[in-house]
Amino acid sequence: MNRKLFLLSKLYQNPPIFFKHQLIFHCFILRYLKHFCRIASG
């Protein structure tokens, strides 16, 4: 919960840059998870 509040406060401080980085980060994580699941399932 505290982490979410911290991220929201960062978002309010600097919306465009922060959002862009978060978007890139989430896309990277999703791609990595898909790749990992593919390996795990064989």
N, CA and C atoms as an extended XYZ file, in Angstrom:
126
Properties=species:S:1:pos:R:3:atomname:S:1:resname:S:1:resid:I:1 pbc="F F F"
N         0.836       -1.202        0.000 N   MET     1
C         0.000        0.000        0.000 CA  MET     1
C         0.876        1.260        0.000 C   MET     1
N         1.850        1.305        0.903 N   ASN     2
C         2.725        2.472        0.979 CA  ASN     2
C         3.450        2.693       -0.338 C   ASN     2
N         3.832        1.582       -0.973 N   ARG     3
C         4.524        1.678       -2.256 CA  ARG     3
C         3.621        2.325       -3.301 C   ARG     3
N         2.357        1.930       -3.312 N   LYS     4
C         1.410        2.518       -4.272 CA  LYS     4
C         1.261        4.015       -4.029 C   LYS     4
N         1.154        4.399       -2.776 N   LEU     5
C         1.034        5.822       -2.449 CA  LEU     5
C         2.278        6.576       -2.883 C   LEU     5
N         3.436        5.960       -2.684 N   PHE     6
C         4.690        6.581       -3.095 CA  PHE     6
C         4.711        6.777       -4.604 C   PHE     6
N         4.305        5.747       -5.351 N   LEU     7
C         4.281        5.849       -6.810 CA  LEU     7
C         3.299        6.920       -7.266 C   LEU     7
N         2.156        6.999       -6.598 N   LEU     8
C         1.173        8.021       -6.960 CA  LEU     8
C         1.711        9.418       -6.705 C   LEU     8
N         2.414        9.588       -5.592 N   SER     9
C         2.985       10.908       -5.295 CA  SER     9
C         4.020       11.279       -6.343 C   SER     9
N         4.809       10.304       -6.788 N   LYS    10
C         5.784       10.550       -7.848 CA  LYS    10
C         5.053       10.949       -9.125 C   LYS    10
N         3.964       10.244       -9.397 N   LEU    11
C         3.183       10.513      -10.599 CA  LEU    11
C         2.653       11.945      -10.589 C   LEU    11
N         2.163       12.392       -9.437 N   TYR    12
C         1.640       13.757       -9.340 CA  TYR    12
C         2.750       14.792       -9.482 C   TYR    12
N         3.940       14.467       -8.993 N   GLN    13
C         5.058       15.399       -9.080 CA  GLN    13
C         5.530       15.581      -10.521 C   GLN    13
N         5.591       14.480      -11.262 N   ASN    14
C         6.171       14.543      -12.601 CA  ASN    14
C         5.438       13.587      -13.541 C   ASN    14
N         4.211       13.934      -13.952 N   PRO    15
C         3.369       13.010      -14.699 CA  PRO    15
C         3.955       12.469      -16.013 C   PRO    15
N         4.367       13.314      -16.979 N   PRO    16
C         4.695       12.797      -18.304 CA  PRO    16
C         5.869       11.827      -18.309 C   PRO    16
N         6.988       12.259      -17.713 N   ILE    17
C         8.190       11.431      -17.725 CA  ILE    17
C         7.959       10.148      -16.936 C   ILE    17
N         7.385       10.291      -15.754 N   PHE    18
C         7.153        9.130      -14.893 CA  PHE    18
C         6.244        8.121      -15.587 C   PHE    18
N         5.162        8.620      -16.192 N   PHE    19
C         4.217        7.727      -16.852 CA  PHE    19
C         4.882        6.995      -18.007 C   PHE    19
N         5.706        7.733      -18.767 N   LYS    20
C         6.393        7.125      -19.903 CA  LYS    20
C         7.300        5.992      -19.440 C   LYS    20
N         8.060        6.259      -18.377 N   HIS    21
C         8.969        5.239      -17.866 CA  HIS    21
C         8.198        4.042      -17.325 C   HIS    21
N         7.105        4.302      -16.627 N   GLN    22
C         6.291        3.217      -16.091 CA  GLN    22
C         5.738        2.358      -17.216 C   GLN    22
N         5.281        3.002      -18.287 N   LEU    23
C         4.715        2.288      -19.417 CA  LEU    23
C         5.754        1.374      -20.044 C   LEU    23
N         6.956        1.918      -20.266 N   ILE    24
C         8.048        1.126      -20.836 CA  ILE    24
C         8.386       -0.032      -19.906 C   ILE    24
N         8.452        0.263      -18.604 N   PHE    25
C         8.792       -0.751      -17.608 CA  PHE    25
C         7.765       -1.883      -17.608 C   PHE    25
N         6.477       -1.535      -17.621 N   HIS    26
C         5.427       -2.547      -17.603 CA  HIS    26
C         5.447       -3.388      -18.872 C   HIS    26
N         5.686       -2.757      -20.021 N   CYS    27
C         5.762       -3.505      -21.276 CA  CYS    27
C         6.916       -4.496      -21.227 C   CYS    27
N         8.033       -4.061      -20.666 N   PHE    28
C         9.206       -4.922      -20.542 CA  PHE    28
C         8.908       -6.113      -19.639 C   PHE    28
N         8.263       -5.838      -18.503 N   ILE    29
C         7.930       -6.899      -17.553 CA  ILE    29
C         6.955       -7.897      -18.168 C   ILE    29
N         5.937       -7.408      -18.865 N   LEU    30
C         4.964       -8.295      -19.491 CA  LEU    30
C         5.628       -9.185      -20.529 C   LEU    30
N         6.520       -8.600      -21.322 N   ARG    31
C         7.223       -9.363      -22.349 CA  ARG    31
C         8.079      -10.445      -21.703 C   ARG    31
N         8.750      -10.079      -20.612 N   TYR    32
C         9.610      -11.017      -19.897 CA  TYR    32
C         8.778      -12.159      -19.307 C   TYR    32
N         7.620      -11.824      -18.717 N   LEU    33
C         6.763      -12.840      -18.115 CA  LEU    33
C         6.221      -13.802      -19.166 C   LEU    33
N         5.835      -13.269      -20.319 N   LYS    34
C         5.342      -14.130      -21.398 CA  LYS    34
C         6.435      -15.098      -21.830 C   LYS    34
N         7.648      -14.573      -21.973 N   HIS    35
C         8.788      -15.385      -22.377 CA  HIS    35
C         9.057      -16.473      -21.338 C   HIS    35
N         9.008      -16.095      -20.069 N   PHE    36
C         9.263      -17.031      -18.978 CA  PHE    36
C         8.197      -18.128      -18.945 C   PHE    36
N         6.932      -17.746      -19.129 N   CYS    37
C         5.838      -18.720      -19.125 CA  CYS    37
C         5.994      -19.701      -20.283 C   CYS    37
N         6.441      -19.195      -21.424 N   ARG    38
C         6.636      -20.041      -22.593 CA  ARG    38
C         7.704      -21.097      -22.306 C   ARG    38
N         8.788      -20.673      -21.646 N   ILE    39
C         9.863      -21.603      -21.294 CA  ILE    39
C         9.368      -22.613      -20.253 C   ILE    39
N         8.630      -22.127      -19.273 N   ALA    40
C         8.154      -22.975      -18.181 CA  ALA    40
C         7.178      -24.040      -18.683 C   ALA    40
N         6.335      -23.665      -19.639 N   SER    41
C         5.344      -24.607      -20.163 CA  SER    41
C         5.967      -25.554      -21.182 C   SER    41
N         7.160      -25.235      -21.652 N   GLY    42
C         7.856      -26.097      -22.601 CA  GLY    42
C         7.400      -25.813      -24.001 C   GLY    42
